[in-house]
Amino acid sequence: MASVAAAVSNGRASDLLRGSGGLSGTPLQLKSLGICRITTPVGRRTGSGFALSAKLRKVKKHDYPWPADPDPNVKGGVLTHLSHFKPLKEKQKPVTLEFEKPLVDLQKKIIEVQKMANETGLDFTDQIVLLESKYQQALKDLYTHLSAIQRVNIARHPNRPTFLDHVFSITDKFVELHGDRSGYDDPAIVTGIGTINGERYMFMGHQKGRNTKENIQRNFGMPTPHGYRKALRMMYYAERHGFPIVTFIDTPGAFADLKSEELGQGEAIAHNLRTMFGLKVPILSIVIGEGGSGGALAIGCANKLLMLENAVFYVASPEACAAILWKSAKASPQAAEKLKITAAELCKLQIADGIIPEPLGGAHGDPSWTSQQIKLAVVESMKELKKMNTEKLMRHRLLKFRKIGGFQEGIPIDPQRKVNMKKKEEPMTPDKELEEELENLKQQILKVKETSAESSDTELDEMIGKRERELENEISEAIKGMDLDEEVVAVREKILKLKYQDLDVDPATGEQAAQLCRLITKGLPSAPNYSSLQDKYQMLKDLIGKKQEQRIVSFKQELDEKAKDVFGRSDIKKMIEALQADLNYSGATTVEDIDQGLKEKILKVKKLVQAEMANALTSMGLEVVTVANSKASATKFIQLNEKICSQIEDAMYAADVKRMIQKLKVLVAEAGETPNKELSEWIKATVEQIRTKVFELINTSELRAEYEELMGEIDAADASLDGYGAMGNGVPGEGYTGNGDSGVNVNVGGRHGLPIGGP
């Protein structure tokens, strides 16, 4: 007796179908692989007996899709690790269909107007909310009045969820079953057993890819005869074990190549049709995308046929129908209307038994919600079908298809064939009223920006106060949504009680408050109003940024005015012009060429200008620190400033300082906008305590040594004109910004001062 050992690895449908010759219908050519040998047994003179042996080539070890440490709590159970269907590593790119483009452009304009409104610092919230509500209404109107060809395009959307996307979402556990027991596992049809609410079902369906690579692997959802025979095997399996069958249809049609026809594509489909009418278990079919011809019907002979709202089910695609009847694929929109292929039309014709709703924009807009609607439909339909006995169930399936069909009389037929008669489809135009309102609001915002480039501090403060109150309300709602409001109230009352007793917050209460803050921060993303809270926070952040920008602009303008006043004084202008004339007369090009007398004059003018600038800046309430002329000293000054600021930040996290700051916050909150005298005194005393404590923490010998060394360098630099090379390039006249490195450093409360150049 002959013995055969062979193995087949997965590959493309068209590749693995090559070579129909083989053993028991297996499409293998062992001889072509060079691994087959036929021998005649020793001692036999006749050729009646022979032995066939085969061996496997040495190939790379298969990387089995089971992790080393599988998570036992993964949804669907550990058997889901065996599935080749894994989450995509890269997010799918958004795809906009042609008829959606006008509304997408409108949405972009609304976002642009929102951004412009935030930049002005004024409140346009009501107008923008009204526009957004009208946009949503326009979107709803569009998707409730879609044409047939538009629904075809949605059904073919590249980001539309596939069969396995839905199965893994609706089942508690699912294990995929492979192979047709004839040597090939067609990846275009997937089968498996899954449970919903503890009930077992046999699932099978067409599987498309989610990107180009997967589509090639899955043969674009077009099955070969092996795929239909795999489905047939699972139907027999489900009938034997009493599992209800749920099929998902999403294919443009069966794979129509020469090899598929040679291997019996038509026979495989016909066998499935005949078998499904004789199965003794309930069958439910759901069209989730496009159902094309016999390729869809081969797993669609069910007791009930349900369709997603934007799914289509047809004998021939609109393009194929248009090419046959009108000799041009351009007539596909008209062909789609005439074919009656949408869910609503098929329900009217009693071919489909129900419509499963989709979110606005199609199933790809919210796949999870769509899957839950499918789950509800499956549970309800199966509850109804399970009430029937076997005979009634089979009779029900037979009568469903027997009643399909009809004819009409008296419809005139156009005797003249028209070629390319379909006019170009008119693009959907968005609501004109919405466009006009959007443009008016945009012009209004631009007018506000032109007439008032800067909002007053009072207006901005009012806006910031309003946004802060809105944000506080959103945070309160989020805390209530997380069921932490009682804990927050308890901690707040405890801290206020300590404050009234003039006591510091104890470490235990401080730790409890900090732990509660961490818990709230961690749980905010799960709060029901998280998106609204994020919007309010971003709006507040933009307004604060706007106010800071205005302060910086105002400060720079005031600084410019002070500098112009100093350099515009007649006595200083005369001295600078005289120095410039002396420099030109001396012909000096470097500092070394300048004689001692001229150096002393330059130093005198420099000190005078610096003193006048320092007085002007001091009158603005700024702290003025002289910086050395050399770049090295200026760099050291910045580094020392960085170091001091860093140590101040570290000191703020010290336990004593944190308690004082917490106490200060409570006092300020209690004081409000009009604090009484006693609270004001407490606040001032607490601020002074914090300053003293921080100074003690940063007053180290290392910092003092660096400061004294830097001041020594500055004093030494002031004694000479080293680094004063700007004089060789010209002394500033009307302006106040020189080309040299010297200047005055203005400490305005930030991490660095603002260098103001001077002669």
LINFENVEN-V151582 format. One record per backbone hydrogen bond with DSSP energy under -1.0 kcal/mol. NH is the residue of the N-H (numbers start at 0). CO is the residue of the C=O. If there is no record, write none. Layout:
BEGIN
nh=NH co=CO
nh=NH co=CO
END
This chain:
BEGIN
nh=15 co=11
nh=16 co=12
nh=17 co=14
nh=25 co=22
nh=27 co=25
nh=33 co=30
nh=34 co=29
nh=36 co=52
nh=38 co=50
nh=43 co=40
nh=50 co=38
nh=52 co=36
nh=54 co=34
nh=63 co=61
nh=65 co=63
nh=73 co=70
nh=76 co=73
nh=79 co=76
nh=80 co=77
nh=81 co=78
nh=82 co=79
nh=99 co=96
nh=103 co=99
nh=104 co=100
nh=105 co=101
nh=106 co=102
nh=107 co=103
nh=108 co=104
nh=109 co=105
nh=110 co=106
nh=111 co=107
nh=112 co=108
nh=113 co=109
nh=114 co=110
nh=115 co=111
nh=116 co=112
nh=117 co=113
nh=118 co=114
nh=119 co=115
nh=127 co=123
nh=128 co=124
nh=129 co=125
nh=130 co=126
nh=131 co=127
nh=132 co=128
nh=133 co=129
nh=134 co=130
nh=135 co=131
nh=136 co=132
nh=137 co=133
nh=138 co=134
nh=139 co=135
nh=140 co=136
nh=141 co=137
nh=142 co=138
nh=143 co=139
nh=150 co=146
nh=151 co=147
nh=152 co=148
nh=153 co=149
nh=154 co=150
nh=155 co=151
nh=156 co=153
nh=159 co=156
nh=165 co=161
nh=166 co=162
nh=167 co=163
nh=169 co=165
nh=170 co=166
nh=171 co=194
nh=173 co=75
nh=174 co=192
nh=176 co=190
nh=179 co=183
nh=188 co=185
nh=189 co=204
nh=191 co=202
nh=192 co=174
nh=193 co=200
nh=194 co=172
nh=195 co=198
nh=198 co=195
nh=200 co=193
nh=201 co=243
nh=202 co=191
nh=203 co=245
nh=204 co=189
nh=205 co=247
nh=206 co=187
nh=214 co=210
nh=215 co=211
nh=216 co=212
nh=217 co=213
nh=219 co=214
nh=220 co=217
nh=221 co=218
nh=227 co=223
nh=228 co=224
nh=229 co=225
nh=230 co=226
nh=231 co=227
nh=232 co=228
nh=233 co=229
nh=234 co=230
nh=235 co=231
nh=236 co=232
nh=237 co=233
nh=238 co=234
nh=239 co=235
nh=240 co=236
nh=242 co=237
nh=244 co=281
nh=245 co=201
nh=246 co=283
nh=247 co=203
nh=248 co=285
nh=250 co=289
nh=254 co=222
nh=256 co=254
nh=260 co=256
nh=261 co=257
nh=262 co=258
nh=263 co=260
nh=264 co=259
nh=267 co=263
nh=268 co=264
nh=269 co=265
nh=270 co=266
nh=271 co=267
nh=272 co=268
nh=273 co=269
nh=274 co=270
nh=275 co=271
nh=276 co=272
nh=277 co=274
nh=283 co=244
nh=284 co=303
nh=285 co=246
nh=286 co=305
nh=287 co=248
nh=288 co=248
nh=290 co=311
nh=291 co=250
nh=292 co=313
nh=295 co=291
nh=295 co=292
nh=296 co=292
nh=297 co=293
nh=298 co=295
nh=299 co=296
nh=301 co=299
nh=302 co=282
nh=303 co=282
nh=305 co=284
nh=306 co=353
nh=307 co=286
nh=308 co=355
nh=310 co=307
nh=311 co=288
nh=312 co=340
nh=313 co=290
nh=320 co=316
nh=321 co=317
nh=322 co=318
nh=323 co=319
nh=324 co=320
nh=325 co=321
nh=327 co=321
nh=330 co=327
nh=331 co=328
nh=334 co=330
nh=335 co=331
nh=336 co=332
nh=337 co=333
nh=338 co=334
nh=345 co=341
nh=346 co=342
nh=347 co=343
nh=348 co=344
nh=349 co=346
nh=350 co=345
nh=351 co=345
nh=352 co=304
nh=355 co=306
nh=361 co=358
nh=364 co=361
nh=369 co=365
nh=370 co=366
nh=371 co=367
nh=372 co=368
nh=373 co=369
nh=374 co=370
nh=375 co=371
nh=376 co=372
nh=377 co=373
nh=378 co=374
nh=379 co=375
nh=380 co=376
nh=381 co=377
nh=382 co=378
nh=383 co=379
nh=384 co=380
nh=385 co=381
nh=387 co=384
nh=392 co=388
nh=393 co=389
nh=394 co=390
nh=395 co=391
nh=396 co=392
nh=397 co=393
nh=398 co=394
nh=399 co=395
nh=400 co=396
nh=401 co=397
nh=402 co=398
nh=434 co=430
nh=435 co=431
nh=436 co=432
nh=437 co=433
nh=438 co=434
nh=439 co=435
nh=440 co=436
nh=441 co=437
nh=442 co=438
nh=443 co=439
nh=444 co=440
nh=445 co=441
nh=446 co=442
nh=447 co=443
nh=448 co=444
nh=449 co=445
nh=450 co=446
nh=451 co=447
nh=459 co=455
nh=460 co=456
nh=461 co=457
nh=462 co=458
nh=463 co=459
nh=464 co=460
nh=465 co=461
nh=466 co=462
nh=467 co=463
nh=468 co=464
nh=469 co=465
nh=470 co=466
nh=471 co=467
nh=472 co=468
nh=473 co=469
nh=474 co=470
nh=475 co=471
nh=476 co=472
nh=477 co=473
nh=478 co=474
nh=479 co=475
nh=480 co=476
nh=481 co=477
nh=482 co=479
nh=483 co=478
nh=487 co=483
nh=488 co=484
nh=489 co=485
nh=490 co=486
nh=491 co=487
nh=492 co=488
nh=493 co=489
nh=494 co=490
nh=495 co=491
nh=496 co=492
nh=497 co=493
nh=498 co=494
nh=499 co=495
nh=500 co=496
nh=501 co=498
nh=502 co=497
nh=509 co=505
nh=510 co=506
nh=511 co=507
nh=512 co=508
nh=513 co=509
nh=514 co=510
nh=515 co=511
nh=516 co=512
nh=517 co=513
nh=518 co=514
nh=519 co=515
nh=520 co=516
nh=521 co=517
nh=522 co=518
nh=523 co=519
nh=525 co=522
nh=526 co=523
nh=529 co=526
nh=532 co=528
nh=533 co=529
nh=534 co=530
nh=535 co=531
nh=536 co=532
nh=537 co=533
nh=538 co=534
nh=539 co=535
nh=540 co=536
nh=541 co=537
nh=542 co=538
nh=543 co=539
nh=544 co=540
nh=545 co=541
nh=546 co=542
nh=547 co=543
nh=548 co=544
nh=549 co=545
nh=550 co=546
nh=551 co=547
nh=552 co=548
nh=553 co=549
nh=554 co=550
nh=555 co=551
nh=556 co=552
nh=557 co=553
nh=558 co=554
nh=559 co=555
nh=560 co=556
nh=561 co=557
nh=562 co=558
nh=563 co=559
nh=564 co=560
nh=565 co=561
nh=566 co=562
nh=567 co=563
nh=568 co=565
nh=572 co=568
nh=573 co=569
nh=574 co=570
nh=575 co=571
nh=576 co=572
nh=577 co=573
nh=578 co=574
nh=579 co=575
nh=580 co=576
nh=581 co=577
nh=582 co=578
nh=583 co=579
nh=584 co=580
nh=585 co=581
nh=586 co=582
nh=593 co=590
nh=598 co=594
nh=599 co=595
nh=600 co=596
nh=601 co=597
nh=602 co=598
nh=603 co=599
nh=604 co=600
nh=605 co=601
nh=606 co=602
nh=607 co=603
nh=608 co=604
nh=609 co=605
nh=610 co=606
nh=611 co=607
nh=612 co=608
nh=613 co=609
nh=614 co=610
nh=615 co=611
nh=616 co=612
nh=617 co=613
nh=618 co=614
nh=620 co=617
nh=621 co=616
nh=622 co=746
nh=624 co=744
nh=633 co=629
nh=634 co=630
nh=635 co=631
nh=636 co=632
nh=637 co=633
nh=638 co=634
nh=639 co=635
nh=640 co=636
nh=641 co=637
nh=642 co=638
nh=643 co=639
nh=644 co=640
nh=645 co=641
nh=646 co=642
nh=647 co=643
nh=648 co=644
nh=649 co=645
nh=650 co=646
nh=651 co=647
nh=652 co=649
nh=653 co=650
nh=657 co=653
nh=658 co=654
nh=659 co=655
nh=660 co=656
nh=661 co=657
nh=662 co=658
nh=663 co=659
nh=664 co=660
nh=665 co=661
nh=666 co=662
nh=667 co=663
nh=668 co=664
nh=669 co=665
nh=670 co=666
nh=671 co=667
nh=679 co=675
nh=680 co=676
nh=681 co=677
nh=682 co=678
nh=683 co=679
nh=684 co=680
nh=685 co=681
nh=686 co=682
nh=687 co=683
nh=688 co=684
nh=689 co=685
nh=690 co=686
nh=691 co=687
nh=692 co=688
nh=693 co=689
nh=694 co=690
nh=695 co=691
nh=696 co=692
nh=697 co=693
nh=698 co=694
nh=699 co=697
nh=703 co=699
nh=704 co=700
nh=705 co=701
nh=706 co=702
nh=707 co=703
nh=708 co=704
nh=709 co=705
nh=710 co=706
nh=711 co=707
nh=712 co=708
nh=713 co=709
nh=714 co=710
nh=715 co=711
nh=716 co=712
nh=717 co=713
nh=719 co=716
nh=723 co=720
nh=724 co=722
nh=726 co=723
nh=728 co=725
nh=729 co=726
nh=743 co=755
nh=744 co=624
nh=745 co=753
nh=746 co=622
nh=753 co=745
nh=755 co=743
END
